[in-house]
Amino acid sequence: MKLEDIRKERQKWMTWKNIAPLREALEKLKDVECKVVCGDVVKIEGDLDEQMVYKTAKMLMPWRKGPFEIGKTYIDSEWRSNVKYNLLRKHFDLKDKRVADIGCNNGYYMFRMLEDEPKLLVGFDPSPLYKTQFDFINHFVKSDIVYELLGVEHVEFYEEKFDTIFCLGVLYHRSDPVAMLKQLYKGLDKQGEVILDTFYIDGEEEMALCPESSYSKIPNIYFVPTIKALKHWCLRAGFCEFEILETMVTDEGEQRKTEWIEGQSLEDFLDPEDTTKTIEGYPAPQRVYVRLIKDKK
């Protein structure tokens, strides 16, 4: 697979009629030195054109991941991504490692990872809008993060093998989850690790929920496994170790509607009479976080 050809083709996506005005807005931003604090809120302070920052941030809606604070502009994203990041933070050390974030969205997690001083930090996401949001934030942060308009299917062919791959909230969007896990496996260096999260259902059997048309109003959800079924998928993909790190129910403290998104959010996806169920009648979203190890030491 020739990644350079794919990169050139996808760079043309930045000229789409809905994206080109956003790219032009980024070009008008002042180039200023900023103080950056990448905590729960990624904060940026400096001699900013506050009106231009706010106007540009609004043009880039919807903001799914965050939050960010750029001068006086507080981007209250749909997901309080700090909840997930803080849950996982104690389970990894990225110092001097080659790190990938698959489905990185606007890069919130990668900006947080900068404090670990990884050797290389690469985000994969084939969305020109999310890439533009990343470029907006990175205009002020000025990091060396590499953002690729590529998907998980390109990871095994990438020019680098990774020590740690984060794949958060992607697996359930794939119609062949074992094939995707194999792609992650092939993207790792020897003894590399994957930190993965996905929806799961309760149960001791090796089984998975297969939604008829949508799950929690999300149409491209194909399989929601029990944890035991997920483990068997991972072992079949070649991983030698499967470690459960955390489990968590998704609630409105983590995902909710704000003025920075368009459309609905979690409150609209659950049964209004019984929030333990989705609007379709399935078990409400809960996530399992696991570490997968490629090879034994």
C-alpha positions in Angstrom: 0.0 0.0 0.0 1.4 3.4 -1.1 0.6 5.7 1.8 2.1 8.7 0.0 -0.4 8.4 -2.8 -3.2 8.2 -0.2 -1.9 11.2 1.6 -1.8 13.3 -1.6 -5.3 12.3 -2.5 -6.7 13.0 0.9 -5.0 16.4 1.1 -7.5 17.4 -1.6 -10.2 16.9 1.0 -9.1 20.2 2.5 -10.5 22.0 -0.6 -14.0 20.6 -0.2 -16.5 23.5 -0.2 -17.4 22.9 3.5 -13.8 22.7 4.6 -12.0 25.4 2.4 -13.6 28.4 4.3 -12.4 26.8 7.6 -8.9 26.5 6.3 -9.0 30.1 5.1 -10.0 31.2 8.6 -7.0 29.4 10.1 -4.7 31.3 7.8 -5.9 34.6 9.2 -5.0 33.8 12.8 -2.2 35.8 14.3 1.0 33.9 14.9 1.7 34.5 18.6 3.7 32.9 21.4 1.4 31.3 23.9 1.5 29.7 27.3 -0.1 26.2 27.1 -1.3 24.1 30.1 -2.5 20.7 29.0 -4.6 19.7 32.1 -8.2 18.6 32.3 -8.9 21.7 30.1 -6.3 22.4 27.5 -5.6 26.1 28.2 -4.0 28.5 25.9 -3.0 32.0 27.0 -1.3 34.8 25.0 -1.8 38.0 23.1 -4.8 36.7 21.2 -7.3 38.3 18.9 -10.2 37.2 21.1 -12.9 38.0 18.6 -11.1 36.1 15.8 -10.5 33.1 18.1 -14.1 32.9 19.1 -15.4 33.3 15.5 -13.1 30.7 14.2 -13.9 28.2 17.0 -17.6 28.6 16.3 -17.0 28.0 12.6 -15.4 24.7 13.4 -18.4 23.2 15.2 -19.4 20.6 16.3 -16.7 20.1 18.9 -17.0 16.5 20.1 -13.8 16.1 22.2 -12.3 18.6 24.7 -12.6 20.9 26.6 -10.3 23.6 25.4 -9.9 27.2 26.6 -8.2 29.6 24.2 -8.0 33.0 25.9 -11.6 33.9 26.8 -13.1 31.3 24.5 -14.1 28.2 26.4 -15.0 25.3 24.1 -17.3 23.2 26.1 -17.2 20.0 24.0 -19.9 17.3 24.0 -17.5 14.8 25.6 -15.6 15.8 28.8 -12.7 13.8 27.5 -10.7 14.4 30.6 -12.9 11.9 32.4 -11.7 9.0 30.1 -8.1 10.3 30.0 -7.9 10.6 33.8 -9.4 7.1 34.2 -6.6 5.7 32.0 -3.7 8.0 33.0 -2.4 5.7 35.8 -2.1 2.8 33.4 0.5 4.0 31.0 3.9 5.7 30.7 4.8 7.1 27.3 8.2 8.5 28.0 10.4 8.2 24.9 7.9 5.8 23.2 6.4 5.9 19.7 2.7 6.4 20.2 -0.3 6.4 18.0 -3.9 7.5 18.7 -6.3 5.8 16.3 -9.5 7.8 15.7 -7.8 10.8 17.4 -10.6 13.3 16.6 -9.3 16.8 17.2 -6.2 15.6 19.2 -7.4 16.3 22.7 -5.8 13.1 24.1 -2.6 13.7 22.2 -2.2 17.2 23.6 -2.6 15.7 27.1 0.0 13.0 26.2 2.7 15.7 25.5 3.4 15.8 29.2 4.9 12.3 29.0 7.4 13.4 26.4 6.9 10.6 23.9 9.5 10.1 21.2 6.8 10.2 18.5 3.1 11.0 18.6 0.9 10.3 15.6 -2.8 10.7 15.3 -4.9 8.8 12.7 -8.3 10.1 11.7 -9.7 10.5 8.1 -11.8 13.5 8.9 -10.9 16.9 7.4 -13.0 18.7 10.0 -11.3 17.1 12.9 -7.9 17.7 11.2 -8.9 21.4 10.9 -9.9 21.5 14.6 -6.5 20.0 15.5 -4.6 22.5 13.3 -6.6 25.3 15.0 -5.5 24.2 18.5 -2.0 23.3 17.3 -1.6 26.8 15.8 -1.3 28.0 19.4 0.3 24.9 21.0 3.0 24.5 18.3 3.6 20.8 19.0 5.4 18.2 16.9 2.3 15.9 16.8 1.9 14.3 13.4 -1.8 14.2 12.2 -2.5 11.7 9.4 -5.7 11.7 7.4 -5.5 7.9 7.6 -7.6 5.2 9.2 -6.9 2.0 11.3 -6.5 0.1 8.0 -3.3 2.0 7.2 -1.6 1.4 10.6 0.1 -1.8 9.6 1.6 -0.2 6.6 2.8 3.0 8.4 6.5 3.9 8.2 6.9 3.4 12.0 6.0 0.6 14.3 4.5 1.8 17.6 5.3 1.0 21.2 1.8 2.0 22.3 -1.4 2.4 20.3 -4.5 4.0 21.8 -7.7 2.9 20.1 -10.5 4.5 22.0 -14.1 4.2 20.8 -13.4 2.8 17.4 -13.8 -1.0 17.5 -17.7 -1.0 17.6 -17.7 1.0 14.4 -16.1 -1.8 12.5 -18.1 -4.6 10.8 -15.1 -7.0 11.2 -13.7 -6.3 14.7 -11.2 -9.2 14.6 -9.7 -8.0 11.4 -9.3 -4.5 12.9 -7.6 -6.0 16.0 -5.2 -7.8 13.6 -4.4 -4.4 12.0 -3.5 -2.9 15.3 -1.4 -6.0 16.2 0.6 -5.6 12.9 1.1 -1.9 13.7 3.0 -2.6 16.9 6.7 -3.1 17.5 7.7 -6.3 19.3 6.3 -6.3 22.9 4.1 -3.3 22.0 0.8 -2.6 23.7 -2.7 -1.5 22.7 -4.9 0.5 25.1 -8.4 -0.1 23.8 -11.9 0.8 24.9 -15.2 -0.3 23.5 -18.9 -0.8 24.5 -19.7 -4.0 26.2 -22.8 -5.9 27.6 -23.0 -7.8 30.8 -22.8 -11.6 30.6 -20.5 -14.6 31.3 -21.0 -16.2 27.8 -19.0 -15.5 24.7 -21.6 -13.5 22.8 -22.3 -10.1 21.3 -25.3 -7.9 20.8 -25.9 -7.2 17.1 -28.2 -4.1 16.8 -30.7 -4.2 14.0 -30.2 -0.7 12.7 -28.7 1.5 15.5 -27.5 1.4 19.0 -28.0 4.5 21.2 -29.1 6.2 17.9 -25.7 5.5 16.4 -26.2 3.7 13.0 -22.7 2.3 12.5 -22.5 0.1 15.6 -22.1 -3.5 14.6 -21.2 -5.6 17.6 -21.4 -5.0 21.4 -19.7 -8.0 23.0 -19.5 -9.4 26.5 -16.0 -8.9 28.0 -15.4 -12.6 27.5 -16.2 -12.4 23.8 -14.0 -9.3 23.5 -11.1 -11.3 25.1 -11.6 -14.1 22.6 -11.6 -11.6 19.7 -8.3 -10.2 20.9 -6.6 -13.6 21.4 -7.8 -14.7 17.9 -6.1 -11.5 16.6 -2.8 -12.7 18.0 -2.4 -10.8 21.3 -0.9 -12.8 24.1 -2.2 -10.8 27.0 -5.6 -9.3 27.8 -5.8 -7.1 30.9 -9.0 -5.3 32.0 -8.0 -1.9 33.2 -11.4 -0.2 34.0 -15.1 -0.4 33.3 -17.4 2.6 33.3 -21.0 3.5 32.6 -21.4 6.4 30.2 -23.4 9.2 31.9 -24.2 12.9 31.5 -21.2 13.8 33.6 -19.1 12.7 30.6 -21.3 13.2 27.5 -24.0 15.8 27.2 -25.4 18.5 24.9 -23.7 21.9 24.9 -23.8 25.1 22.8 -20.6 23.8 21.0 -22.3 20.9 19.2 -25.1 20.5 16.8 -27.9 18.0 17.3 -28.5 15.5 20.0 -26.4 13.9 22.8 -26.7 11.2 25.4 -29.9 12.4 27.0 -31.6 11.9 23.6 -30.1 8.4 23.1 -31.5 6.8 26.2 -35.0 5.6 27.1 -36.6 8.6 28.9 -38.6 6.2 31.1 -35.6 3.9 31.9 -32.1 5.3 31.5 -30.6 1.8 31.9 -31.7 1.2 28.3 -31.1 2.9 25.0 -33.9 4.4 23.0 -34.0 1.2 21.0 -34.4 -0.9 24.2 -30.8 -2.3 24.4 -28.7 -2.1 27.5 -27.4 1.5 28.0 -23.8 2.2 27.0 -21.0 1.0 29.3 -17.3 0.8 28.4 -14.5 -1.6 29.2 -10.9 -0.4 29.0 -8.3 -3.1 28.3 -4.5 -3.4 27.7 -3.4 -5.8 24.9 0.1 -7.1 24.7 1.6 -8.2 21.4 4.3 -10.6 22.6 5.5 -11.9 25.9 8.9 -10.6 27.1 
